[in-house]
Amino acid sequence: MMLISMMISLPIHARESIEPPHPISSFGIATKVLGRIFTNSHYKVIGSCTWAVGKFPPKLVAVPAIEQFLPDLIVTVANRPETNPWIEARALYENPASQALYQKTYLLATGSALGFGDDAGQTSAMHINEERTRVVDVIGSPAGLYRFPYLSHKPETRFGSPYYISEADAVSDRTEIAEIAYMATHPHLLFNHDIGSATQSWGHEIPRLMRVTQPSRFRASVVVALHAADIVTNKNSLHVTQSTSNSCGANCVVANVIFDGNNKNIIWQEVYPKNRDINFNDTSDMGVEDDKAGNGNYVFVVWRKYRGCIAHEGKLVHALSFPKVGHPQKR
């Protein structure tokens, strides 16, 4: 009888929890981001901009042109809607009423229920050829907290504003209609556009789906986070999303999110469950400890490069402003 009892109870104990231990608050995220300000901002003066202020004759005011990284987007990746590890985001966008609306919309459009991978039945965090469907949100960061007026750029995103909610975009995402159209206009991205190192692929840049095949749940989470931020900051026809402008004012541009293994324009910081920058060139990084610590739930902060004139009252005098930084890019 004891042997039978042990055999019955074994699967129950073998099952892992999918809930995030010690979820993080907005204050907790801000604290971890502040700790990286001096290492991740890469602040430098690159020129000077002149603004004409007031009526004729206007007063000419010179302000610096700055290049810096700002943490202006937060990406949450969860096993299920109710396991979003960012407390406030879960309350705002993954509450029961919102989930019911997402489910009803998807059911009306497809005739089937909206399901998710990595559910409570999964018994291991590592499965070869595991197809993982993740719940991904992209939300504006409180980047304004880290800004020094007149010395740094104003973030283009708004704190707490939803830029992408994968459940709201589920019809386009699950049917792949939006990405089929995107691939038709971007066929060059189908080749030699992997996410990861030169020797190890974590996933593909396109199609930008919230479902990937990857044995590491950590790497799968990073890939779908990049997909979601890519959708928000690049061309995204047929997706349900709020787009960024990739502009920080006159003669000022913000980097669009594409895979950037060398952190030239984009830096990915994990703030839950660990606190570290993601190194895509580390071939040994399977995120095993991260996955155990958060039970497969993550919060990432995207640092995007801002480059150009700091916004000021008045009108920019382009002839007296350098360097010229070009126009915002969207792939």
Residue frames relative to the residue before (quaternion, step in Angstrom):
aa qw qx qy qz dx dy dz
M 1.0000 0.0000 0.0000 0.0000 0.00 0.00 0.00
M 0.6364 0.5323 -0.3273 0.4523 3.58 1.01 -0.81
L 0.6443 0.5249 -0.3157 0.4578 3.58 1.01 -0.84
I 0.6500 0.5095 -0.3126 0.4692 3.58 0.98 -0.88
S 0.6454 0.5289 -0.3161 0.4515 3.56 0.98 -0.88
M 0.6507 0.5113 -0.3126 0.4663 3.58 1.00 -0.82
M 0.6539 0.5177 -0.3092 0.4570 3.58 1.01 -0.83
I 0.6557 0.5048 -0.3134 0.4659 3.57 1.04 -0.75
S 0.7275 0.4527 -0.2500 0.4509 3.57 0.92 -0.92
L 0.5160 0.6851 -0.4058 0.3157 3.60 1.16 -0.47
P 0.6840 0.4751 -0.3197 0.4519 3.66 0.76 -0.87
I 0.6152 0.5572 -0.3539 0.4311 3.56 1.09 -0.71
H 0.7126 0.4379 -0.2590 0.4831 3.56 0.92 -0.95
A 0.6197 0.5642 -0.3465 0.4213 3.58 1.16 -0.54
R 0.5855 0.5886 -0.3771 0.4106 3.54 1.16 -0.51
E 0.3310 -0.7400 0.5503 0.2001 3.54 -0.94 0.85
S 0.5043 -0.6063 0.5121 0.3402 3.53 -1.25 0.39
I 0.2510 -0.7594 0.5764 0.1678 3.58 -1.10 0.64
E 0.4940 0.6568 -0.4248 0.3796 3.58 1.30 0.08
P 0.4497 -0.6875 0.4916 0.2887 3.62 -1.03 0.68
P 0.3333 -0.7305 0.5507 0.2282 3.63 -0.63 1.01
H 0.8558 0.0352 -0.0381 0.5147 3.58 -1.00 0.83
P 0.0883 -0.8236 0.5595 0.0303 3.65 0.49 1.13
I 0.4270 -0.7238 0.4971 0.2159 3.54 -1.16 0.66
S 0.3443 -0.7306 0.5570 0.1935 3.58 -1.12 0.73
S 0.6811 -0.4508 0.3651 0.4467 3.57 -1.29 0.11
F 0.6325 0.5242 -0.3286 0.4660 3.58 1.04 -0.76
G 0.6469 0.5225 -0.3146 0.4578 3.57 1.01 -0.81
I 0.6334 0.5140 -0.3244 0.4789 3.58 1.04 -0.78
A 0.6642 0.5152 -0.3051 0.4476 3.57 0.88 -0.97
T 0.6355 0.5384 -0.3271 0.4464 3.58 1.00 -0.80
K 0.6855 0.4740 -0.2875 0.4720 3.58 0.93 -0.88
V 0.6359 0.5156 -0.3308 0.4695 3.57 1.06 -0.68
L 0.6345 0.5373 -0.3291 0.4476 3.58 0.96 -0.85
G 0.6360 0.5470 -0.3204 0.4399 3.55 1.10 -0.68
R 0.7166 0.4142 -0.2405 0.5070 3.58 1.27 -0.34
I 0.3560 0.7751 -0.4745 0.2175 3.60 1.24 -0.02
F 0.7438 0.4289 -0.2460 0.4498 3.57 0.77 -0.99
T 0.6998 0.4476 -0.2809 0.4806 3.61 1.13 -0.49
N 0.7751 0.3799 -0.1897 0.4679 3.60 1.04 -0.71
S 0.6040 0.5989 -0.3773 0.3661 3.63 1.08 -0.43
H 0.1077 -0.8313 0.5365 0.0976 3.62 1.11 -0.65
Y 0.1156 0.8449 -0.5054 0.1319 3.54 0.98 0.97
K 0.2153 0.7663 -0.5932 0.1204 3.55 -0.94 0.88
V 0.4432 -0.6591 0.5443 0.2701 3.53 -1.22 0.66
I 0.1221 -0.8264 0.5487 0.0330 3.58 -0.74 1.07
G 0.8137 -0.0768 0.0617 0.5729 3.60 1.22 -0.12
S 0.4282 -0.6763 0.5323 0.2755 3.53 -1.25 -0.50
C 0.1493 -0.7805 0.6030 0.0704 3.55 -1.10 0.76
T 0.2269 -0.7802 0.5731 0.1065 3.56 -1.04 0.82
W 0.1240 -0.7921 0.5968 0.0309 3.55 -0.89 1.03
A 0.3087 -0.7178 0.5962 0.1844 3.54 -1.08 0.83
V 0.0592 -0.8298 0.5539 -0.0323 3.56 -0.45 1.25
G 0.8004 0.2768 -0.2179 0.4851 3.56 -0.95 0.91
K 0.6428 -0.5327 0.3971 0.3813 3.53 -1.38 0.09
F 0.7178 -0.4592 0.3121 0.4201 3.54 -1.33 0.23
P 0.5399 -0.3176 -0.7738 0.0939 1.54 -1.53 1.93
P 0.4345 -0.7186 0.4703 0.2714 3.62 -0.77 0.93
K 0.4407 -0.6527 0.5469 0.2841 3.50 -1.28 0.45
L 0.2978 -0.7555 0.5567 0.1752 3.59 -0.85 0.95
V 0.0678 -0.8024 0.5927 -0.0178 3.54 -0.73 1.16
A 0.2183 -0.7789 0.5775 0.1101 3.58 -0.77 1.05
V 0.0004 0.7721 -0.6352 0.0224 3.56 -0.94 0.98
P 0.5695 -0.6255 0.3962 0.3569 3.61 -1.07 0.52
A 0.3353 -0.6491 0.6329 0.2563 3.51 -1.34 0.44
I 0.1279 -0.8392 0.5285 -0.0098 3.54 -0.68 1.16
E 0.1444 -0.7211 0.6651 0.1293 3.52 -1.28 0.57
Q 0.2225 0.7652 -0.5762 0.1817 3.56 -0.77 1.04
F 0.3968 -0.6650 0.5691 0.2767 3.55 -1.30 0.36
L 0.0934 -0.7848 0.6114 0.0407 3.56 -0.97 0.92
P 0.3931 -0.7233 0.5179 0.2324 3.61 -0.96 0.86
D 0.1200 0.8798 -0.4498 0.0959 3.58 0.48 1.17
L 0.7462 0.2946 -0.2198 0.5550 3.62 1.23 0.01
I 0.1567 -0.7529 0.6320 0.0960 3.56 -1.11 0.76
V 0.1099 -0.7928 0.5985 0.0338 3.58 -0.86 0.99
T 0.1252 -0.7794 0.6106 0.0632 3.57 -0.75 1.05
V 0.0792 -0.7717 0.6306 0.0241 3.55 -1.06 0.83
A 0.0190 0.8320 -0.5489 0.0782 3.56 -0.59 1.15
N 0.6043 -0.5522 0.4351 0.3749 3.54 -1.31 0.38
R 0.7781 -0.0228 0.0683 0.6240 3.52 1.02 -0.96
P 0.6968 -0.4805 0.3028 0.4381 3.64 -1.15 0.37
E 0.7204 0.4615 -0.2580 0.4488 3.56 0.91 -0.91
T 0.6731 0.4733 -0.3173 0.4715 3.62 1.23 -0.01
N 0.2683 0.7530 -0.5473 0.2478 3.60 1.16 0.49
P 0.3381 -0.8018 0.4559 0.1869 3.63 -0.54 1.11
W 0.5956 0.5111 -0.3839 0.4864 3.63 1.25 -0.06
I 0.4474 -0.7562 0.4089 0.2467 3.55 -0.31 1.32
E 0.7251 0.4456 -0.2595 0.4564 3.60 0.70 -1.06
A 0.6395 0.5245 -0.3315 0.4539 3.60 1.01 -0.75
R 0.6367 0.5214 -0.3297 0.4627 3.56 1.00 -0.78
A 0.6645 0.5065 -0.3054 0.4568 3.58 0.96 -0.85
L 0.7122 0.4658 -0.2571 0.4579 3.59 0.99 -0.81
Y 0.8517 0.2225 -0.0497 0.4718 3.56 0.74 -1.08
E 0.7435 0.3369 -0.2192 0.5344 3.60 1.23 -0.22
N 0.3295 0.7522 -0.5073 0.2614 3.59 1.15 0.52
P 0.7076 -0.4852 0.2940 0.4212 3.63 -1.17 0.40
A 0.6468 0.5194 -0.3323 0.4489 3.61 0.96 -0.78
S 0.6563 0.4987 -0.3081 0.4750 3.59 0.97 -0.85
Q 0.6530 0.5174 -0.3170 0.4532 3.58 0.93 -0.88
A 0.6407 0.5244 -0.3251 0.4569 3.58 0.99 -0.81
L 0.6473 0.5140 -0.3125 0.4682 3.59 1.03 -0.80
Y 0.6452 0.5125 -0.3208 0.4670 3.59 0.95 -0.87
Q 0.6662 0.5099 -0.3011 0.4533 3.57 0.93 -0.92
K 0.6634 0.5080 -0.3056 0.4566 3.58 0.93 -0.90
T 0.6479 0.5231 -0.3124 0.4571 3.58 0.96 -0.88
Y 0.6820 0.4840 -0.2877 0.4668 3.56 0.90 -0.93
L 0.6435 0.5273 -0.3188 0.4542 3.59 0.99 -0.82
L 0.6604 0.5035 -0.3060 0.4656 3.58 0.95 -0.84
A 0.7067 0.4763 -0.2616 0.4530 3.58 1.01 -0.82
T 0.8220 0.2592 -0.0987 0.4973 3.58 0.96 -0.85
G 0.4335 -0.7061 0.4594 0.3202 3.57 1.17 -0.45
S 0.7191 0.3683 -0.2447 0.5360 3.59 1.25 0.12
A 0.5786 -0.5933 0.4356 0.3514 3.55 -1.26 0.43
L 0.4711 -0.6573 0.5149 0.2843 3.54 -1.21 0.59
G 0.0496 -0.8300 0.5552 -0.0218 3.57 -0.41 1.25
F 0.2527 -0.7639 0.5798 0.1280 3.54 -1.32 0.30
G 0.4522 -0.6788 0.5132 0.2674 3.54 -1.18 0.63
D 0.7652 0.3520 -0.2711 0.4659 3.54 -1.38 0.03
D 0.2569 0.7990 -0.5120 0.1830 3.60 0.94 0.82
A 0.7791 -0.3777 0.2351 0.4416 3.55 -1.32 -0.08
G 0.6191 0.5693 -0.3450 0.4168 3.58 1.21 -0.33
Q 0.5300 0.6303 -0.4213 0.3798 3.58 1.21 -0.19
T 0.2183 -0.8160 0.5272 0.0919 3.56 -0.83 0.96
S 0.7715 0.2166 -0.1534 0.5782 3.60 1.24 0.02
A 0.4508 -0.6852 0.5053 0.2683 3.54 -1.13 0.67
M 0.7375 0.3407 -0.2011 0.5474 3.59 1.27 -0.18
H 0.1220 0.7737 -0.6089 0.1260 3.55 -0.56 1.22
I 0.4114 -0.6925 0.5293 0.2667 3.58 -0.78 0.95
N 0.8439 0.0741 -0.0994 0.5220 3.57 -0.94 0.98
E 0.2878 0.7583 -0.5257 0.2565 3.56 1.08 0.73
E 0.2319 -0.7421 0.6113 0.1479 3.56 -0.85 0.98
R 0.0977 -0.8385 0.5359 -0.0131 3.52 -0.44 1.26
T 0.1233 -0.7666 0.6279 0.0535 3.55 -0.75 1.09
R 0.1183 -0.8324 0.5415 0.0051 3.54 -0.48 1.25
V 0.3844 -0.6752 0.5761 0.2536 3.55 -1.27 0.45
V 0.0128 -0.8451 0.5282 -0.0819 3.57 -0.40 1.27
D 0.0406 -0.7748 0.6309 0.0044 3.56 -0.97 0.95
V 0.1299 -0.7467 0.6451 0.0970 3.57 -1.14 0.71
I 0.0102 0.8253 -0.5556 0.1009 3.54 -0.52 1.24
G 0.5745 -0.6081 0.4285 0.3413 3.55 -1.08 0.72
S 0.3727 -0.7451 0.5221 0.1825 3.54 -0.97 0.95
P 0.5061 -0.6252 0.4838 0.3448 3.60 -1.19 0.42
A 0.0739 0.8547 -0.5099 0.0630 3.57 0.91 0.95
G 0.5567 0.6225 -0.3900 0.3879 3.58 1.17 -0.47
L 0.5700 0.6042 -0.3753 0.4113 3.57 1.21 -0.47
Y 0.7319 0.4298 -0.2214 0.4802 3.54 1.14 -0.66
R 0.5490 0.6553 -0.3677 0.3660 3.57 1.29 0.13
F 0.2351 -0.7294 0.6253 0.1475 3.53 -1.12 0.79
P 0.4116 -0.7353 0.4720 0.2591 3.65 -0.39 1.17
Y 0.8370 0.1689 -0.1886 0.4851 3.52 -1.10 0.94
L 0.7263 0.3913 -0.2483 0.5076 3.60 1.24 -0.14
S 0.7893 0.1738 -0.1079 0.5789 3.59 1.23 -0.28
H 0.6270 -0.5693 0.3906 0.3608 3.54 -1.26 0.42
K 0.4289 -0.6507 0.5604 0.2804 3.52 -1.27 0.51
P 0.4649 -0.6929 0.4599 0.3036 3.64 -0.73 0.95
E 0.4344 -0.7104 0.4878 0.2621 3.57 -1.02 0.76
T 0.6568 0.4942 -0.3183 0.4723 3.60 1.19 -0.34
R 0.3756 -0.7132 0.5511 0.2158 3.55 -1.28 0.44
F 0.5129 -0.6682 0.4457 0.3030 3.55 -0.83 0.99
G 0.8307 0.2119 -0.1807 0.4821 3.54 -0.90 0.99
S 0.5473 0.6188 -0.4041 0.3927 3.58 1.22 -0.20
P 0.3623 -0.7421 0.5166 0.2263 3.62 -0.82 0.93
Y 0.1726 -0.7928 0.5791 0.0791 3.56 -0.73 1.07
Y 0.7868 -0.0455 0.0179 0.6152 3.57 1.16 -0.53
I 0.0217 -0.7522 0.6584 -0.0131 3.55 -0.97 0.99
S 0.3931 -0.7708 0.4381 0.2436 3.60 -0.31 1.20
E 0.6180 0.5368 -0.3588 0.4485 3.62 1.07 -0.58
A 0.6458 0.5087 -0.3213 0.4700 3.59 1.04 -0.73
D 0.7230 0.4030 -0.2145 0.5185 3.56 1.17 -0.66
A 0.3255 0.8158 -0.4485 0.1658 3.58 1.31 0.08
V 0.6311 0.5371 -0.3568 0.4312 3.61 0.95 -0.75
S 0.6867 0.4608 -0.2800 0.4875 3.59 0.87 -0.92
D 0.6728 0.5122 -0.2961 0.4442 3.56 0.99 -0.86
R 0.7363 0.4353 -0.2526 0.4524 3.60 0.73 -1.02
T 0.6912 0.4387 -0.2881 0.4967 3.60 1.05 -0.66
E 0.3338 -0.7832 0.4494 0.2705 3.56 1.37 -0.37
I 0.3353 0.7789 -0.4841 0.2158 3.60 1.24 0.20
A 0.6618 0.5110 -0.3178 0.4472 3.60 0.95 -0.82
E 0.7156 0.4507 -0.2625 0.4646 3.57 0.93 -0.87
I 0.5611 0.5592 -0.3922 0.4676 3.59 1.16 -0.43
A 0.6618 0.4896 -0.2968 0.4839 3.57 0.99 -0.86
Y 0.6514 0.5182 -0.3179 0.4540 3.59 1.00 -0.83
M 0.6681 0.5011 -0.3045 0.4582 3.59 0.93 -0.86
A 0.6088 0.5634 -0.3518 0.4338 3.57 1.10 -0.64
T 0.7369 0.3780 -0.2195 0.5156 3.58 1.12 -0.64
H 0.7463 0.2923 -0.1898 0.5671 3.60 1.30 -0.12
P 0.0486 0.8532 -0.5188 0.0245 3.64 0.78 0.92
H 0.5883 0.5972 -0.3737 0.3970 3.61 1.11 -0.56
L 0.6290 0.5515 -0.3400 0.4297 3.60 1.17 -0.47
L 0.5386 0.6342 -0.3955 0.3890 3.57 1.27 -0.16
F 0.7548 0.3313 -0.1765 0.5379 3.58 1.21 -0.39
N 0.8655 0.0530 -0.0626 0.4941 3.55 -1.04 0.90
H 0.5744 0.5388 -0.4129 0.4574 3.57 0.97 0.85
D 0.1947 0.7837 -0.5530 0.2050 3.54 0.59 1.24
I 0.3839 -0.6682 0.5850 0.2528 3.52 -1.30 0.47
G 0.6095 0.5356 -0.4031 0.4233 3.58 -0.81 0.99
S 0.6881 -0.4492 0.3543 0.4463 3.55 -1.21 -0.51
A 0.7084 -0.4443 0.3304 0.4378 3.55 -1.32 0.01
T 0.7641 0.3611 -0.1860 0.5012 3.59 1.14 -0.59
Q 0.7816 0.2376 -0.1407 0.5594 3.60 1.21 -0.33
S 0.2243 -0.7761 0.5789 0.1107 3.55 -0.74 1.08
W 0.2884 -0.7459 0.5779 0.1628 3.55 -0.91 0.98
G 0.7464 -0.2350 0.1945 0.5914 3.55 1.21 -0.59
H 0.5388 -0.6192 0.4664 0.3298 3.56 -1.31 -0.08
E 0.5552 -0.6078 0.4507 0.3452 3.56 -1.16 0.63
I 0.7845 0.0556 -0.0451 0.6160 3.57 1.06 -0.71
P 0.5049 -0.1513 -0.8497 -0.0152 1.54 -2.19 1.19
R 0.4669 -0.6894 0.4899 0.2583 3.55 -1.10 0.78
L 0.1709 0.8092 -0.5295 0.1887 3.54 0.46 1.28
M 0.4537 -0.6556 0.5245 0.2987 3.56 -1.29 0.33
R 0.6399 0.4535 -0.3155 0.5342 3.55 1.28 0.38
V 0.0790 0.8027 -0.5842 0.0904 3.59 -0.65 1.08
T 0.3568 -0.6901 0.5830 0.2377 3.53 -1.28 0.45
Q 0.2805 0.7447 -0.5371 0.2798 3.56 -0.38 1.26
P 0.4422 -0.7234 0.4595 0.2646 3.63 -0.70 1.02
S 0.7016 0.4114 -0.2614 0.5199 3.60 1.14 -0.57
R 0.3812 -0.7339 0.5139 0.2280 3.57 -0.66 1.08
F 0.5852 0.5652 -0.3606 0.4562 3.59 1.16 -0.58
R 0.6980 0.4567 -0.2794 0.4755 3.58 0.78 -0.99
A 0.6149 0.5396 -0.3462 0.4592 3.58 1.03 -0.74
S 0.6567 0.5197 -0.3050 0.4535 3.57 1.00 -0.82
V 0.6366 0.5104 -0.3251 0.4781 3.58 1.02 -0.77
V 0.6515 0.5298 -0.3171 0.4409 3.59 0.94 -0.89
V 0.7050 0.4387 -0.2879 0.4771 3.62 0.80 -0.91
A 0.5830 0.5569 -0.3750 0.4575 3.61 1.12 -0.54
L 0.6599 0.4924 -0.2993 0.4821 3.56 1.00 -0.85
H 0.6083 0.5500 -0.3471 0.4549 3.59 1.03 -0.77
A 0.6917 0.4887 -0.2865 0.4479 3.58 0.83 -0.99
A 0.6722 0.4785 -0.2985 0.4798 3.60 0.94 -0.86
D 0.5844 0.5616 -0.3506 0.4692 3.58 1.17 -0.63
I 0.6514 0.5155 -0.3125 0.4608 3.59 0.90 -0.93
V 0.6763 0.5168 -0.2911 0.4367 3.58 0.90 -0.95
T 0.8018 0.3361 -0.1478 0.4716 3.59 0.87 -0.94
N 0.7184 0.3697 -0.2481 0.5346 3.60 1.27 0.04
K 0.7325 -0.3661 0.2914 0.4945 3.59 -1.24 -0.22
N 0.0093 0.8450 -0.5253 0.0994 3.55 -0.79 1.02
S 0.1109 0.8245 -0.5460 0.0987 3.60 1.00 0.74
L 0.8270 0.2214 -0.2240 0.4656 3.55 -1.14 0.90
H 0.5767 0.5314 -0.3992 0.4751 3.60 1.24 -0.01
V 0.3794 -0.6664 0.5833 0.2677 3.56 -1.23 0.53
T 0.3253 0.7444 -0.5001 0.2998 3.57 -0.16 1.28
Q 0.3208 -0.6711 0.6173 0.2563 3.53 -1.35 0.22
S 0.2875 -0.8046 0.5000 0.1413 3.57 -0.49 1.19
T 0.4048 -0.6416 0.5827 0.2915 3.52 -1.26 0.49
S 0.4723 -0.6676 0.4931 0.2969 3.57 -1.22 0.40
N 0.2710 -0.7777 0.5052 0.2580 3.57 1.26 -0.54
S 0.5988 0.5104 -0.3741 0.4910 3.55 1.16 0.69
C 0.1620 -0.7812 0.5958 0.0924 3.56 -1.07 0.77
G 0.7795 -0.2803 0.1366 0.5434 3.55 1.19 0.61
A 0.7615 -0.3388 0.2676 0.4834 3.54 -1.30 -0.31
N 0.8417 -0.0183 -0.0456 0.5378 3.57 -0.85 1.07
C 0.5991 0.5165 -0.3694 0.4876 3.56 0.93 0.97
V 0.0328 -0.8212 0.5691 -0.0275 3.58 -0.67 1.08
V 0.2528 -0.7346 0.6141 0.1394 3.52 -1.30 0.60
A 0.5182 -0.6648 0.4428 0.3058 3.58 -0.93 0.89
N 0.3605 -0.6788 0.5936 0.2387 3.54 -1.11 0.76
V 0.4776 -0.6919 0.4668 0.2744 3.58 -1.09 0.71
I 0.1775 0.6991 -0.6784 0.1394 3.50 -0.81 1.18
F 0.6681 -0.4763 0.3388 0.4604 3.59 -1.18 0.17
D 0.0175 0.7935 -0.6008 0.0954 3.54 -0.77 1.13
G 0.1716 -0.8592 0.4761 0.0755 3.54 0.32 1.30
N 0.7370 0.3998 -0.2233 0.4971 3.58 1.17 -0.49
N 0.4552 -0.7356 0.4138 0.2836 3.59 1.30 0.33
K 0.2482 0.7863 -0.5281 0.2029 3.58 0.97 0.80
N 0.8180 0.1522 -0.0541 0.5521 3.58 1.04 -0.78
I 0.7773 0.2232 -0.1003 0.5796 3.57 1.22 -0.50
I 0.0635 -0.7645 0.6403 0.0382 3.57 -1.06 0.84
W 0.2094 -0.7679 0.5958 0.1074 3.56 -0.93 0.96
Q 0.0666 -0.7853 0.6154 0.0099 3.56 -0.76 1.10
E 0.2677 -0.7226 0.6138 0.1713 3.56 -0.88 0.94
V 0.0914 -0.8115 0.5758 0.0383 3.60 -0.77 1.01
Y 0.7664 0.0982 -0.1181 0.6237 3.57 1.32 -0.08
P 0.5478 -0.2297 -0.8036 0.0368 1.53 -1.75 1.79
K 0.6804 0.4298 -0.2789 0.5240 3.60 1.22 -0.43
N 0.3204 -0.7065 0.5856 0.2352 3.55 -1.33 -0.01
R 0.4062 0.6931 -0.4928 0.3344 3.57 -0.12 1.29
D 0.4755 -0.6189 0.5307 0.3304 3.55 -1.31 0.28
I 0.4457 -0.6892 0.5048 0.2675 3.57 -1.05 0.78
N 0.1382 -0.7766 0.6124 0.0525 3.56 -0.89 1.02
F 0.2652 -0.8048 0.5135 0.1349 3.57 -0.20 1.27
N 0.6639 0.5183 -0.3042 0.4451 3.60 1.18 -0.41
D 0.5381 0.5923 -0.4122 0.4356 3.58 1.28 0.03
T 0.2583 -0.8188 0.4954 0.1317 3.57 -0.12 1.30
S 0.6625 0.5103 -0.3103 0.4521 3.60 1.19 -0.40
D 0.5743 0.6296 -0.3664 0.3735 3.58 1.25 -0.28
M 0.0210 0.7951 -0.6026 0.0642 3.54 -0.29 1.31
G 0.4354 -0.7374 0.4296 0.2865 3.57 1.30 0.04
V 0.2082 0.8214 -0.5106 0.1456 3.58 1.13 0.58
E 0.6939 0.4614 -0.2823 0.4753 3.58 0.85 -0.94
D 0.6051 0.5475 -0.3496 0.4603 3.59 1.08 -0.71
D 0.6733 0.5149 -0.2954 0.4408 3.54 0.90 -0.98
K 0.6463 0.5057 -0.3148 0.4770 3.57 1.03 -0.79
A 0.6765 0.5269 -0.2958 0.4210 3.56 0.92 -0.92
G 0.8019 0.2679 -0.1339 0.5170 3.59 1.01 -0.76
N 0.3937 -0.7324 0.4596 0.3121 3.58 1.31 0.06
G 0.7417 -0.4441 0.2225 0.4507 3.56 1.01 0.86
N 0.6068 0.5209 -0.3612 0.4795 3.60 1.26 0.22
Y 0.0740 -0.8352 0.5440 -0.0313 3.57 -0.90 0.96
V 0.1007 -0.7237 0.6716 0.1225 3.50 -1.40 0.35
F 0.0703 -0.7897 0.6095 0.0028 3.55 -0.82 1.07
V 0.2187 -0.7302 0.6287 0.1537 3.55 -1.22 0.59
V 0.2451 -0.7705 0.5763 0.1189 3.56 -0.88 1.02
W 0.1688 -0.7602 0.6233 0.0717 3.55 -0.74 1.15
R 0.0779 -0.8089 0.5825 0.0187 3.58 -0.59 1.14
K 0.4843 -0.6683 0.4818 0.2944 3.56 -1.06 0.74
Y 0.1449 -0.7418 0.6523 0.0575 3.55 -0.97 1.03
R 0.0317 0.8233 -0.5621 0.0723 3.57 -0.78 0.97
G 0.6520 0.5200 -0.3824 0.3979 3.59 -0.77 1.01
C 0.7906 -0.3278 0.2472 0.4543 3.52 -1.29 -0.50
I 0.4193 -0.6595 0.5588 0.2775 3.55 -1.02 0.79
A 0.5125 -0.6704 0.4436 0.3017 3.58 -0.83 1.01
H 0.0220 0.7864 -0.6129 0.0742 3.55 -1.01 0.91
E 0.5843 -0.5543 0.4385 0.3990 3.57 -1.19 0.37
G 0.6797 0.4687 -0.3588 0.4355 3.55 -1.21 0.54
K 0.5510 -0.5960 0.4760 0.3387 3.53 -1.32 -0.36
L 0.4613 -0.6934 0.4820 0.2722 3.55 -0.89 0.96
V 0.2617 -0.7285 0.6129 0.1586 3.56 -0.97 0.91
H 0.2929 -0.8148 0.4723 0.1652 3.58 0.01 1.33
A 0.6386 0.5543 -0.3360 0.4147 3.58 1.00 -0.78
L 0.7488 0.3514 -0.1979 0.5259 3.57 1.20 -0.51
S 0.6215 0.5315 -0.3339 0.4688 3.58 1.23 0.45
F 0.0564 0.7986 -0.5915 0.0960 3.57 -0.81 1.06
P 0.5951 -0.2077 -0.7741 -0.0594 1.52 -2.15 1.31
K 0.5321 -0.5626 0.5005 0.3871 3.55 -1.32 0.10
V 0.2120 -0.8389 0.4941 0.0843 3.58 -0.53 1.16
G 0.5489 -0.6403 0.3960 0.3632 3.60 1.21 0.08
H 0.6134 -0.5589 0.4297 0.3559 3.53 -1.30 -0.39
P 0.6261 -0.5338 0.3980 0.4058 3.60 -1.18 0.47
Q 0.2771 -0.7756 0.5513 0.1330 3.56 -1.03 0.86
K 0.0067 0.7589 -0.6511 -0.0026 3.53 -1.18 0.74
R 0.2921 -0.7806 0.5287 0.1608 3.56 -0.62 1.11
